Amino acid sequence: MGRSLDAVDAFLPSPTAGQERGFRRIVWLLATLVVAPTALLLVVGILLLVLWRSPGGLVLGVLVMALVVCLVTGSVIALILLRREARLSRLQTDFVSKVSHELKTPLTSILMFSEMASDEALPERERAVCLDGIQREALRLRDRIERLLEWGRMEAGQRAFRAERLDPAAIVSKAVKEFRRSARGRDVPVSLEIGGPLPQIAGDPAALEDAMLNLLENAAKYTGEEKRIAAGAVPDGKTVRLYVRDNGRGVPRREQKRIFQKFYRIDDRLARTVEGTGLGLAIVHHVAAGHGGRVEVESRPGAGSTFALVLPALPQGEAER
């Protein structure tokens, strides 16, 4: 049974020596078919401008030089787009591999627990432990699949957010409660910080709670053994900040915009040891944008991180209706 699950990996595309070789071949073809003729045209254009004194020669020289500029510009743009597509393809290939691992891990545990529970000689107490493990891993598998489906709906533009008057403190509290109930949050202390009276916000409670839960799970994954995580909400002028703060490894400044891109993970070596698909922060960014807000990160390497959903506050009169 274990071998049948491991055999799945054989069908997954490996990231991405073949893609790199293909990219190098295309670059070589561009150099051969574009750069060499462009250099020849450049020489011809310069000779026409310098040596051919007739008006027709000057016009022809200018046209040749203009053609050279167009060829160079087009080649540069093509290389940039090609490199971007190659990177996206590499990320997607890595994503497929990570998703297979994310789904296979709880499935393997479910199969193992079910085999143990089917043993008639197993004591009743140990059977109960196995059944609890099956339920826990099944919920974990369900959550992984729900996240993938949620992202698919967002990418397809089919995720519509409801607009309800909400208490930001309630959103944070529910997300913390759900996190504490999850397998990842059972042994992770989270302090709740609610700063004073808060204005109401308009939004979809399920989407905002899920975004905060993503931030809490992200904080739990990227902090060390002595985890210190806090979640809270504070008013900030015409906005409300729903935040999660941790004492983790931090995010370098050059990476702070890229971490909200789909499939992106900072350190590929860390990605091999920390589970995840690279979609959590992308979902948070999508939810924030769908509510007319934004997501911000304040972080320094070795000094922890604070991720915040910055959402518009309802005017006082409107909030009380």
Backbone bond lengths (Angstrom), bond angles and torsions (degrees), N, CA, C in turn:
res aa  C-N    CA-C-N  psi(-1)  N-CA   C-N-CA  omega(-1)  CA-C   N-CA-C  phi
1 M - - - 1.469 - - 1.525 111.09 -
2 G 1.365 115.28 -42.88 1.462 118.98 176.89 1.510 111.22 -63.35
3 R 1.387 115.75 -37.99 1.456 118.56 -179.61 1.515 110.72 -66.29
4 S 1.342 117.37 -35.02 1.459 119.50 179.71 1.516 111.55 -66.40
5 L 1.349 117.33 -34.52 1.463 119.61 176.25 1.511 110.79 -72.36
6 D 1.328 116.77 -41.88 1.460 119.38 -179.91 1.512 111.51 -64.94
7 A 1.327 117.18 -27.81 1.456 120.06 -179.18 1.522 112.88 -65.57
8 V 1.336 115.83 -19.88 1.474 119.01 177.22 1.517 110.77 -58.48
9 D 1.343 116.04 -37.43 1.459 119.95 -176.67 1.522 112.00 -61.02
10 A 1.330 116.79 -26.69 1.457 118.85 -178.14 1.519 112.14 -66.62
11 F 1.334 117.24 -22.95 1.458 121.26 -177.80 1.525 112.69 -94.09
12 L 1.323 116.57 -2.11 1.458 119.28 -179.43 1.511 110.34 -86.49
13 P 1.337 119.09 138.61 1.458 120.56 177.76 1.507 110.31 -65.91
14 S 1.322 115.56 137.61 1.463 119.14 179.28 1.505 109.23 -82.33
15 P 1.325 117.96 138.40 1.449 119.74 179.36 1.508 109.38 -89.27
16 T 1.248 124.22 120.86 1.443 133.56 -15.86 1.496 106.95 -157.91
17 A 1.300 116.92 55.19 1.459 119.60 179.96 1.520 110.50 -62.03
18 G 1.344 117.15 -40.63 1.456 120.00 178.98 1.514 112.32 -63.74
19 Q 1.343 117.04 -38.26 1.467 120.23 177.96 1.518 111.29 -65.20
20 E 1.343 116.68 -39.08 1.466 119.79 178.54 1.527 110.61 -64.85
21 R 1.326 116.82 -41.69 1.465 119.43 178.27 1.516 110.91 -64.18
22 G 1.357 115.68 -40.68 1.456 118.50 177.83 1.521 112.19 -62.90
23 F 1.347 116.15 -39.18 1.462 119.66 178.43 1.537 110.66 -63.55
24 R 1.341 116.27 -41.57 1.460 119.09 179.90 1.524 111.33 -65.31
25 R 1.333 117.07 -36.68 1.472 119.40 177.68 1.526 111.30 -63.44
26 I 1.340 115.85 -41.68 1.468 118.89 -179.63 1.521 110.26 -65.94
27 V 1.335 117.15 -40.86 1.463 120.05 176.81 1.522 110.72 -60.96
28 W 1.337 116.38 -40.39 1.466 119.80 179.14 1.528 110.73 -65.06
29 L 1.339 117.18 -40.41 1.458 120.28 177.27 1.521 111.72 -63.88
30 L 1.340 116.19 -41.36 1.466 118.92 176.49 1.514 111.11 -60.61
31 A 1.322 116.41 -42.46 1.466 120.01 179.60 1.523 111.14 -63.20
32 T 1.339 115.98 -39.27 1.467 119.45 -177.61 1.523 112.14 -74.66
33 L 1.336 116.28 -44.80 1.458 120.20 -172.18 1.519 114.22 -90.30
34 V 1.344 117.07 -17.58 1.466 119.62 -176.77 1.524 111.37 -116.70
35 V 1.320 117.10 -50.81 1.464 119.65 -174.02 1.524 111.42 -64.23
36 A 1.348 117.36 -46.52 1.466 119.62 -178.55 1.535 112.21 -62.79
37 P 1.366 118.88 -50.35 1.477 117.61 176.58 1.526 113.22 -61.88
38 T 1.343 117.07 -33.58 1.466 119.75 178.85 1.527 110.58 -65.46
39 A 1.329 117.15 -41.96 1.464 120.53 178.01 1.523 110.48 -62.54
40 L 1.346 116.59 -40.86 1.469 119.98 178.39 1.521 111.19 -64.17
41 L 1.337 116.55 -43.57 1.467 119.83 177.69 1.525 111.30 -62.97
42 L 1.333 116.60 -37.06 1.457 120.15 179.42 1.526 110.51 -62.23
43 V 1.333 116.34 -42.93 1.471 120.01 178.47 1.527 110.24 -63.28
44 V 1.356 115.88 -44.59 1.466 119.93 179.53 1.520 110.71 -61.87
45 G 1.331 117.79 -42.70 1.457 120.93 179.87 1.517 112.20 -63.21
46 I 1.333 116.83 -42.46 1.465 119.89 179.02 1.521 110.70 -64.03
47 L 1.348 117.05 -42.63 1.473 120.22 178.65 1.518 110.88 -63.17
48 L 1.340 117.88 -40.56 1.461 120.21 178.53 1.522 111.35 -63.37
49 L 1.323 116.92 -41.39 1.460 119.60 -178.56 1.523 111.80 -70.55
50 V 1.318 117.06 -34.70 1.465 120.46 -174.46 1.525 111.91 -86.25
51 L 1.351 117.32 -43.32 1.462 120.32 -170.17 1.531 113.87 -98.36
52 W 1.327 116.42 -28.30 1.467 118.11 -176.08 1.518 108.59 -94.79
53 R 1.329 114.53 110.20 1.462 120.17 -172.24 1.519 113.96 -88.52
54 S 1.320 119.67 -11.80 1.461 120.44 -177.33 1.531 109.99 -72.17
55 P 1.337 117.44 153.75 1.480 120.13 178.77 1.528 112.19 -57.55
56 G 1.345 115.87 -38.74 1.458 118.01 178.44 1.513 112.32 -62.52
57 G 1.324 116.78 -37.33 1.457 120.57 178.85 1.517 111.61 -66.91
58 L 1.333 116.17 -39.44 1.458 119.00 178.24 1.529 111.89 -64.68
59 V 1.335 115.10 -41.81 1.467 119.27 178.32 1.523 110.16 -62.84
60 L 1.349 115.85 -44.48 1.462 119.91 179.57 1.532 110.71 -63.33
61 G 1.337 116.35 -39.06 1.466 119.85 178.29 1.518 111.82 -64.38
62 V 1.340 117.02 -41.95 1.468 120.50 178.30 1.518 110.56 -63.42
63 L 1.358 116.96 -41.34 1.461 120.41 179.10 1.527 111.03 -63.90
64 V 1.333 116.19 -40.65 1.465 119.25 178.33 1.528 110.53 -63.88
65 M 1.334 117.18 -42.80 1.467 120.39 179.41 1.535 110.99 -65.07
66 A 1.337 116.34 -38.38 1.468 119.60 177.15 1.530 110.91 -63.77
67 L 1.350 115.55 -39.56 1.459 119.44 177.03 1.529 111.09 -63.30
68 V 1.326 116.35 -38.50 1.462 120.66 178.14 1.530 110.40 -62.73
69 V 1.343 116.49 -44.29 1.466 120.02 179.02 1.524 110.75 -61.39
70 C 1.326 117.22 -42.25 1.466 120.73 179.04 1.527 111.03 -63.79
71 L 1.319 117.15 -42.17 1.464 120.48 179.55 1.524 111.56 -63.42
72 V 1.341 115.84 -44.07 1.465 119.71 -179.82 1.522 110.54 -64.52
73 T 1.350 115.97 -45.96 1.466 119.75 179.83 1.522 111.45 -61.65
74 G 1.334 115.99 -45.33 1.458 119.29 179.45 1.519 112.68 -63.28
75 S 1.330 116.97 -37.91 1.468 120.50 179.24 1.523 110.87 -65.91
76 V 1.333 116.71 -42.56 1.465 120.33 179.62 1.524 110.61 -63.42
77 I 1.343 116.68 -45.70 1.463 120.52 179.41 1.522 110.54 -62.74
78 A 1.356 116.44 -41.76 1.463 119.99 179.14 1.524 111.24 -61.70
79 L 1.341 117.34 -41.67 1.460 120.48 178.90 1.530 111.47 -64.70
80 I 1.343 116.47 -40.49 1.468 119.68 179.31 1.520 110.69 -63.36
81 L 1.344 116.25 -47.11 1.465 119.96 -179.96 1.521 111.48 -65.62
82 L 1.326 115.80 -38.17 1.457 119.64 179.32 1.521 110.74 -64.65
83 R 1.327 115.70 -43.08 1.467 119.34 179.27 1.529 111.11 -63.64
84 R 1.340 116.31 -39.44 1.461 120.44 178.83 1.520 110.85 -64.21
85 E 1.343 116.84 -43.49 1.458 120.17 179.40 1.529 111.10 -66.17
86 A 1.341 116.28 -37.60 1.462 119.38 178.53 1.524 110.54 -64.45
87 R 1.334 116.59 -39.73 1.465 120.06 178.83 1.528 110.52 -66.55
88 L 1.344 117.28 -42.84 1.462 120.37 179.22 1.524 110.73 -63.54
89 S 1.339 116.15 -40.47 1.453 119.48 178.04 1.522 111.22 -63.58
90 R 1.333 116.27 -38.78 1.461 120.52 178.25 1.527 110.69 -65.15
91 L 1.336 116.63 -42.35 1.458 120.85 178.59 1.526 111.45 -64.66
92 Q 1.342 116.37 -39.80 1.462 119.70 179.67 1.527 111.39 -66.72
93 T 1.336 116.01 -38.65 1.457 119.34 177.42 1.518 110.45 -63.93
94 D 1.325 115.95 -43.66 1.458 120.15 178.06 1.525 110.78 -64.64
95 F 1.332 116.02 -35.46 1.462 121.30 178.72 1.524 111.18 -62.65
96 V 1.336 116.88 -43.72 1.460 120.46 178.25 1.523 110.48 -59.44
97 S 1.336 116.07 -42.93 1.458 119.88 179.71 1.531 110.98 -64.01
98 K 1.336 116.53 -42.72 1.462 120.19 -179.15 1.532 111.50 -67.18
99 V 1.332 116.51 -40.66 1.459 119.42 179.93 1.524 110.53 -63.68
100 S 1.336 116.08 -41.10 1.467 118.46 178.91 1.514 110.52 -61.25
101 H 1.335 116.46 -39.02 1.468 119.73 178.19 1.525 110.82 -68.02
102 E 1.344 116.27 -42.15 1.464 120.59 -179.43 1.526 111.83 -61.03
103 L 1.340 116.69 -37.66 1.461 120.07 -179.00 1.523 111.53 -82.94
104 K 1.327 115.97 -32.18 1.463 119.21 -176.21 1.522 111.76 -73.46
105 T 1.338 117.37 -32.91 1.462 119.60 -176.30 1.526 112.68 -62.36
106 P 1.352 120.43 -53.59 1.475 118.50 177.05 1.522 112.54 -66.51
107 L 1.338 117.46 -31.55 1.461 119.78 178.81 1.530 110.47 -64.56
108 T 1.328 116.93 -40.66 1.458 120.82 177.19 1.520 110.64 -61.69
109 S 1.337 116.67 -42.18 1.467 120.21 179.18 1.521 111.02 -64.51
110 I 1.342 117.23 -40.58 1.463 120.65 179.38 1.531 109.90 -61.84
111 L 1.324 116.71 -44.95 1.455 120.16 179.56 1.530 111.30 -63.24
112 M 1.321 116.84 -40.63 1.455 120.67 -179.79 1.533 110.88 -64.67
113 F 1.354 115.49 -47.33 1.473 118.91 179.91 1.525 111.66 -64.29
114 S 1.337 116.89 -37.31 1.463 119.52 -179.07 1.526 111.04 -67.86
115 E 1.333 116.53 -37.64 1.464 119.47 176.33 1.528 111.11 -63.28
116 M 1.340 115.35 -41.90 1.458 118.91 179.35 1.528 110.97 -66.05
117 A 1.329 117.33 -41.91 1.464 120.70 -177.37 1.518 112.32 -68.25
118 S 1.345 116.70 -24.83 1.470 119.64 -179.58 1.530 112.97 -78.20
119 D 1.326 116.28 -7.75 1.461 120.26 178.27 1.535 108.87 -74.08
120 E 1.320 116.71 116.34 1.468 120.72 -176.22 1.521 112.29 -66.47
121 A 1.329 117.73 -22.93 1.464 120.71 -179.45 1.523 113.03 -84.16
122 L 1.316 117.04 -2.17 1.462 120.24 -177.05 1.530 110.08 -72.50
123 P 1.322 118.85 131.43 1.475 120.91 177.51 1.528 111.08 -59.28
124 E 1.330 116.47 153.05 1.462 122.01 -175.84 1.519 111.58 -61.82
125 R 1.331 118.07 -37.04 1.458 120.94 -179.40 1.530 110.82 -64.49
126 E 1.326 117.17 -44.21 1.464 120.25 179.10 1.524 111.05 -69.20
127 R 1.338 116.81 -32.57 1.459 118.82 175.99 1.526 111.14 -63.59
128 A 1.335 116.25 -38.83 1.466 119.99 177.31 1.523 111.25 -63.67
129 V 1.337 116.50 -37.42 1.470 120.45 176.81 1.522 110.31 -63.31
130 C 1.342 116.29 -41.94 1.459 120.31 178.78 1.532 111.44 -63.42
131 L 1.331 116.63 -42.94 1.468 119.96 179.73 1.521 111.01 -64.84
132 D 1.348 116.05 -38.37 1.462 119.22 176.26 1.521 110.68 -63.75
133 G 1.336 116.77 -40.08 1.460 120.57 177.48 1.519 112.03 -63.92
134 I 1.342 117.20 -40.01 1.462 120.39 177.90 1.525 110.58 -61.91
135 Q 1.335 116.20 -44.90 1.468 119.77 179.70 1.524 111.42 -63.19
136 R 1.336 116.22 -43.76 1.463 120.19 -178.94 1.530 111.60 -63.14
137 E 1.318 116.60 -45.27 1.467 119.92 -178.41 1.526 111.35 -72.25
138 A 1.330 117.57 -31.21 1.468 119.94 176.04 1.526 110.66 -65.52
139 L 1.336 116.42 -41.05 1.464 119.93 176.48 1.524 110.77 -64.21
140 R 1.308 115.91 -39.27 1.465 120.36 177.69 1.522 110.83 -62.66
141 L 1.339 116.57 -43.45 1.460 120.79 177.77 1.522 110.72 -63.49
142 R 1.342 116.47 -41.64 1.460 120.06 178.57 1.526 111.19 -61.05
143 D 1.334 116.84 -42.23 1.457 120.25 -179.69 1.523 111.12 -62.78
144 R 1.337 117.01 -40.28 1.470 120.03 179.08 1.528 110.58 -62.82
145 I 1.322 116.44 -44.25 1.463 120.18 -178.76 1.531 110.30 -66.86
146 E 1.345 116.67 -40.39 1.459 120.22 178.78 1.518 111.26 -61.40
147 R 1.329 117.22 -37.93 1.465 119.93 179.17 1.525 110.72 -65.07
148 L 1.313 116.90 -42.46 1.461 120.13 178.55 1.529 110.91 -64.10
149 L 1.328 116.71 -42.82 1.464 119.95 178.53 1.524 111.50 -65.16
150 E 1.329 115.96 -39.22 1.463 120.14 179.00 1.522 110.67 -61.87
151 W 1.338 115.77 -43.79 1.462 118.63 179.32 1.526 110.60 -65.42
152 G 1.334 117.01 -38.84 1.456 119.56 178.21 1.523 111.87 -60.76
153 R 1.338 117.11 -40.62 1.468 120.22 177.28 1.525 111.23 -65.41
154 M 1.329 116.94 -39.36 1.463 119.87 179.49 1.526 111.02 -65.71
155 E 1.336 116.64 -44.13 1.460 120.65 -179.75 1.528 111.17 -63.13
156 A 1.338 116.34 -35.39 1.465 120.02 -179.11 1.525 113.04 -82.99
157 G 1.338 117.03 -1.28 1.459 120.58 -179.18 1.508 113.27 72.24
158 Q 1.335 116.99 21.68 1.463 121.08 -177.97 1.518 112.75 -101.27
159 R 1.311 117.29 4.68 1.467 120.43 -179.54 1.519 108.58 -96.55
160 A 1.306 116.91 105.23 1.463 121.97 178.59 1.529 108.98 -100.16
161 F 1.323 116.27 134.13 1.459 121.36 -178.72 1.529 109.87 -97.27
162 R 1.329 115.16 132.05 1.470 120.00 175.50 1.518 109.05 -76.93
163 A 1.318 116.01 155.34 1.462 121.03 178.06 1.521 109.20 -116.49
164 E 1.335 116.39 106.37 1.459 122.61 175.82 1.520 109.08 -124.40
165 R 1.340 115.51 153.15 1.467 118.64 172.73 1.525 108.31 -74.33
166 L 1.316 115.26 125.50 1.463 119.95 -172.42 1.518 111.03 -128.82
167 D 1.316 114.29 150.72 1.462 121.81 171.76 1.525 107.79 -92.90
168 P 1.333 119.13 115.64 1.474 120.37 -178.57 1.520 113.10 -56.53
169 A 1.347 116.62 -36.77 1.465 119.37 179.72 1.521 111.12 -61.13
170 A 1.332 116.92 -37.63 1.469 120.64 -179.98 1.528 110.82 -67.43
171 I 1.328 116.46 -37.47 1.468 120.28 178.59 1.521 110.11 -61.58
172 V 1.340 116.15 -48.49 1.464 120.27 -178.84 1.523 110.70 -64.46
173 S 1.321 116.50 -43.46 1.465 120.74 -178.40 1.530 111.45 -61.86
174 K 1.324 117.23 -43.54 1.463 120.16 179.89 1.527 111.29 -65.92
175 A 1.350 116.89 -39.06 1.457 119.74 178.76 1.525 110.99 -64.68
176 V 1.337 116.84 -41.70 1.465 120.61 178.27 1.525 110.55 -64.41
177 K 1.340 116.76 -41.98 1.466 120.63 179.01 1.526 110.99 -61.74
178 E 1.331 116.32 -43.75 1.460 120.14 179.29 1.530 110.97 -66.21
179 F 1.325 116.11 -37.89 1.460 119.76 178.37 1.524 111.14 -64.18
180 R 1.325 116.62 -41.86 1.464 119.98 179.25 1.524 111.92 -65.41
181 R 1.317 116.59 -28.38 1.472 119.84 179.02 1.519 111.53 -78.67
182 S 1.323 117.87 -21.85 1.458 120.82 -176.63 1.520 110.77 -74.30
183 A 1.335 114.74 164.02 1.463 119.93 -179.51 1.518 110.98 -62.07
184 R 1.339 117.34 -38.05 1.459 120.03 -177.81 1.524 111.60 -71.28
185 G 1.326 117.70 -30.98 1.456 119.80 -173.65 1.514 115.60 -93.08
186 R 1.346 117.83 -1.25 1.456 119.22 -175.47 1.523 112.74 -64.89
187 D 1.322 117.65 -34.18 1.464 121.06 -177.71 1.531 112.04 -112.39
188 V 1.333 116.98 19.22 1.469 121.02 -178.12 1.527 108.82 -115.37
189 P 1.337 117.93 113.97 1.471 119.06 178.44 1.525 111.00 -72.52
190 V 1.322 115.62 133.36 1.468 122.01 177.75 1.512 108.48 -129.12
191 S 1.323 117.16 123.46 1.461 120.63 176.89 1.523 109.35 -93.09
192 L 1.320 115.24 144.11 1.459 121.91 -178.24 1.520 108.94 -104.25
193 E 1.345 116.87 126.40 1.456 121.98 -176.77 1.533 109.12 -126.39
194 I 1.310 116.05 112.14 1.467 121.12 178.27 1.515 107.43 -117.53
195 G 1.320 116.01 115.95 1.459 120.46 -173.54 1.516 113.61 -92.46
196 G 1.336 117.06 93.16 1.454 121.73 170.84 1.517 113.52 67.36
197 P 1.334 116.80 -172.94 1.472 120.24 178.04 1.531 109.92 -66.52
198 L 1.304 114.55 135.12 1.464 120.22 -175.84 1.520 110.62 -114.55
199 P 1.329 117.80 139.00 1.463 119.24 172.30 1.524 109.89 -70.33
200 Q 1.320 116.75 156.36 1.449 120.14 177.73 1.521 110.49 -76.86
201 I 1.324 114.49 160.82 1.456 121.05 176.24 1.522 107.94 -126.84
202 A 1.327 115.83 163.50 1.463 121.28 176.77 1.517 107.99 -108.73
203 G 1.343 116.39 128.94 1.455 116.91 -179.85 1.508 112.71 178.83
204 D 1.312 113.70 -177.90 1.452 123.22 179.37 1.524 107.69 -94.02
205 P 1.329 119.01 112.52 1.468 119.89 -174.48 1.524 113.36 -60.93
206 A 1.341 116.99 -41.13 1.465 119.55 -178.49 1.523 111.41 -64.21
207 A 1.343 116.95 -41.69 1.470 120.17 -178.75 1.522 111.11 -68.51
208 L 1.335 117.64 -41.48 1.462 120.55 -179.48 1.532 111.19 -68.75
209 E 1.334 116.78 -39.92 1.471 119.23 177.04 1.522 110.64 -63.23
210 D 1.343 116.53 -40.09 1.458 120.27 178.83 1.522 110.90 -65.48
211 A 1.338 117.36 -38.79 1.464 120.22 178.02 1.526 110.80 -63.45
212 M 1.332 117.17 -44.34 1.464 119.86 178.00 1.530 110.92 -65.38
213 L 1.326 117.04 -36.92 1.465 120.34 177.75 1.523 110.54 -64.59
214 N 1.326 117.14 -38.44 1.463 120.66 175.46 1.525 111.20 -60.27
215 L 1.335 116.39 -42.63 1.468 119.84 179.37 1.527 111.07 -65.47
216 L 1.323 117.19 -39.20 1.464 120.21 178.73 1.531 110.70 -66.18
217 E 1.315 117.56 -43.56 1.461 120.36 179.04 1.527 110.67 -65.59
218 N 1.315 116.75 -37.51 1.458 120.51 177.58 1.527 110.39 -63.56
219 A 1.335 116.73 -42.12 1.462 120.35 178.45 1.518 111.19 -63.31
220 A 1.329 116.48 -40.34 1.468 120.20 179.94 1.521 111.36 -65.41
221 K 1.335 117.45 -35.12 1.460 120.49 -177.63 1.521 112.16 -71.25
222 Y 1.332 117.08 -36.36 1.455 119.86 -169.61 1.526 113.23 -107.56
223 T 1.311 117.62 20.69 1.462 120.43 170.39 1.515 108.45 -109.16
224 G 1.314 115.78 162.70 1.457 120.38 -177.11 1.515 112.33 -79.98
225 E 1.338 115.52 -156.96 1.456 119.77 -177.40 1.526 112.14 -69.66
226 E 1.328 117.89 -39.93 1.462 121.45 178.43 1.528 108.85 -90.55
227 K 1.308 115.26 82.59 1.462 120.69 -174.15 1.526 110.49 -81.51
228 R 1.327 115.38 134.73 1.465 121.90 172.34 1.527 106.89 -129.82
229 I 1.313 114.92 107.05 1.461 121.36 -176.25 1.517 108.81 -124.05
230 A 1.314 115.83 137.59 1.463 121.52 177.26 1.525 108.81 -131.80
231 A 1.326 116.03 142.95 1.464 122.20 175.47 1.509 108.23 -128.25
232 G 1.315 116.34 140.83 1.457 118.36 -178.25 1.510 112.91 -166.03
233 A 1.328 114.44 -175.59 1.462 121.71 178.55 1.516 108.15 -145.83
234 V 1.334 115.96 137.39 1.464 121.11 179.11 1.525 108.79 -139.41
235 P 1.337 117.64 146.38 1.463 119.51 173.88 1.521 109.90 -73.91
236 D 1.325 116.10 147.70 1.466 121.10 -179.82 1.519 108.29 -147.21
237 G 1.353 114.98 81.35 1.460 119.69 -178.45 1.514 111.26 66.37
238 K 1.325 116.60 -120.55 1.456 121.94 -179.78 1.521 112.09 -91.06
239 T 1.300 116.79 9.98 1.460 120.98 -179.93 1.533 109.95 -128.05
240 V 1.318 114.15 169.28 1.467 121.87 173.40 1.523 107.38 -124.87
241 R 1.313 116.92 135.52 1.459 121.93 -179.41 1.535 109.33 -105.68
242 L 1.325 116.12 117.73 1.461 122.62 172.86 1.527 106.28 -102.37
243 Y 1.316 117.60 116.76 1.467 118.69 -167.78 1.523 111.70 -130.31
244 V 1.336 113.37 160.71 1.458 123.38 171.28 1.520 107.13 -132.13
245 R 1.319 116.03 126.48 1.466 121.45 -178.56 1.526 109.49 -118.89
246 D 1.326 116.42 139.16 1.462 119.86 -179.71 1.524 110.05 -137.45
247 N 1.322 115.43 171.58 1.462 122.19 178.44 1.528 110.27 -111.07
248 G 1.335 116.03 36.57 1.461 121.45 -175.05 1.515 114.23 -79.58
249 R 1.321 114.23 -162.27 1.472 121.76 -173.94 1.521 112.99 -73.82
250 G 1.327 117.99 -14.83 1.458 120.60 178.42 1.521 112.87 84.28
251 V 1.319 115.43 167.73 1.460 122.60 -178.28 1.528 108.51 -123.66
252 P 1.326 119.53 122.24 1.466 120.84 176.57 1.525 111.03 -58.32
253 R 1.314 115.83 147.94 1.467 120.03 -176.33 1.532 111.89 -58.62
254 R 1.335 117.00 -38.63 1.469 119.58 -177.26 1.528 112.49 -66.64
255 E 1.345 116.90 -16.68 1.461 120.85 -178.51 1.521 113.00 -99.46
256 Q 1.328 117.99 -6.36 1.463 120.07 -167.56 1.525 113.80 -70.02
257 K 1.317 118.28 -21.27 1.462 119.68 173.96 1.523 111.47 -90.03
258 R 1.308 116.23 -32.39 1.458 120.57 -174.52 1.528 112.82 -74.32
259 I 1.338 117.38 -24.07 1.471 118.87 -176.18 1.520 112.65 -66.66
260 F 1.325 118.18 -14.83 1.466 120.51 179.06 1.526 112.03 -92.06
261 Q 1.333 117.15 1.26 1.452 120.55 175.24 1.523 109.85 -79.51
262 K 1.316 116.20 147.45 1.464 119.74 -179.90 1.522 110.53 -64.39
263 F 1.303 115.17 142.18 1.458 126.59 177.79 1.530 113.57 73.02
264 Y 1.344 118.15 -8.88 1.463 118.74 -171.31 1.521 110.90 -80.56
265 R 1.348 115.74 135.36 1.458 122.18 172.53 1.518 107.37 -135.19
266 I 1.345 115.94 142.13 1.459 120.42 -168.74 1.516 112.22 -62.34
267 D 1.314 117.04 -57.23 1.453 122.24 -171.71 1.518 108.60 -117.80
268 D 1.337 116.36 114.08 1.455 118.64 -176.55 1.522 112.04 -66.08
269 R 1.342 117.40 -29.45 1.462 119.29 176.24 1.522 110.53 -65.21
270 L 1.342 116.55 -40.28 1.468 120.00 176.92 1.518 110.63 -69.17
271 A 1.337 116.96 -33.55 1.464 120.77 -178.43 1.527 111.38 -62.72
272 R 1.331 117.04 -25.14 1.462 119.67 179.46 1.521 111.82 -73.42
273 T 1.336 116.84 -24.88 1.461 120.19 -176.83 1.527 112.56 -105.00
274 V 1.321 118.64 -20.53 1.469 122.83 179.46 1.515 108.47 -107.78
275 E 1.326 116.02 122.68 1.453 119.75 -177.20 1.512 111.00 -68.22
276 G 1.307 116.43 152.18 1.456 121.30 179.57 1.510 110.59 153.30
277 T 1.327 116.02 157.08 1.457 121.53 -178.64 1.517 112.73 -107.81
278 G 1.319 118.11 -6.97 1.458 120.11 -176.26 1.517 112.99 80.34
279 L 1.344 117.88 18.83 1.461 121.21 -179.04 1.521 113.05 -109.70
280 G 1.341 118.48 -16.17 1.458 120.77 -173.43 1.515 113.17 -56.99
281 L 1.330 117.37 -53.11 1.463 120.47 -178.13 1.521 111.60 -71.54
282 A 1.330 117.79 -29.47 1.463 120.05 175.42 1.526 110.40 -64.59
283 I 1.327 117.07 -39.06 1.463 120.91 176.89 1.524 110.37 -65.46
284 V 1.340 117.07 -42.48 1.469 121.00 177.84 1.521 110.39 -59.08
285 H 1.328 116.82 -44.79 1.467 121.07 179.14 1.528 110.69 -61.36
286 H 1.322 117.13 -42.06 1.461 121.54 -179.38 1.528 110.53 -64.82
287 V 1.336 117.10 -42.50 1.463 121.11 179.99 1.530 110.43 -64.11
288 A 1.338 116.39 -43.93 1.467 119.96 179.87 1.532 110.72 -61.24
289 A 1.332 116.51 -46.32 1.471 120.05 179.94 1.523 110.92 -63.72
290 G 1.349 117.29 -36.94 1.463 120.74 179.66 1.509 113.56 -68.11
291 H 1.339 117.08 -16.05 1.468 121.59 177.93 1.535 111.86 -105.17
292 G 1.318 116.32 15.22 1.467 120.00 179.41 1.509 113.42 71.80
293 G 1.319 116.87 20.69 1.464 120.69 -179.44 1.514 111.54 -119.92
294 R 1.311 115.74 -155.17 1.457 121.87 -179.19 1.523 108.71 -153.32
295 V 1.305 115.16 166.20 1.457 120.48 175.29 1.528 107.42 -117.52
296 E 1.322 116.19 134.56 1.457 121.82 -178.08 1.521 109.61 -123.01
297 V 1.330 115.30 154.25 1.456 120.92 176.09 1.523 108.70 -133.67
298 E 1.319 115.37 132.91 1.465 122.60 172.35 1.518 106.70 -119.28
299 S 1.331 116.34 119.68 1.453 118.64 -173.68 1.521 110.86 -160.14
300 R 1.324 114.18 152.82 1.463 122.51 170.77 1.518 106.98 -139.33
301 P 1.336 117.20 142.49 1.468 119.37 178.55 1.522 111.54 -54.62
302 G 1.317 115.69 127.57 1.451 121.87 179.07 1.507 114.75 82.66
303 A 1.338 118.59 -2.30 1.469 121.56 -175.90 1.518 112.53 -119.92
304 G 1.327 117.96 14.61 1.452 120.23 178.04 1.521 113.10 80.41
305 S 1.321 115.04 -179.60 1.467 121.61 -176.55 1.516 110.17 -141.84
306 T 1.332 114.74 151.60 1.461 121.87 170.97 1.523 108.12 -128.15
307 F 1.327 115.89 116.04 1.463 121.91 175.66 1.523 107.94 -102.93
308 A 1.328 116.25 134.57 1.465 120.07 -175.86 1.520 111.22 -134.61
309 L 1.333 115.30 132.24 1.462 121.69 167.00 1.525 107.27 -87.35
310 V 1.318 117.06 116.55 1.461 122.01 -179.75 1.522 107.63 -103.11
311 L 1.351 116.08 109.69 1.461 121.59 -172.46 1.524 110.86 -119.77
312 P 1.345 117.99 146.08 1.467 120.35 178.69 1.523 111.27 -63.42
313 A 1.327 115.46 136.10 1.466 120.48 175.79 1.524 109.45 -87.35
314 L 1.318 116.53 143.73 1.457 120.32 175.25 1.523 109.83 -72.68
315 P 1.324 117.70 140.28 1.468 119.43 173.82 1.528 110.23 -57.09
316 Q 1.327 116.47 150.86 1.457 121.35 -173.31 1.531 112.13 -56.26
317 G 1.306 117.33 -45.19 1.465 121.02 -178.71 1.510 112.31 -64.85
318 E 1.350 116.48 -41.51 1.468 120.87 -179.88 1.505 111.43 -69.08
319 A 1.351 116.95 -35.86 1.453 121.14 -177.84 1.519 111.99 -66.48
320 E 1.334 117.62 -27.35 1.459 121.25 -175.11 1.531 112.47 -89.46
321 R 1.319 118.56 -4.32 1.466 119.92 -178.56 1.527 111.14 -70.67
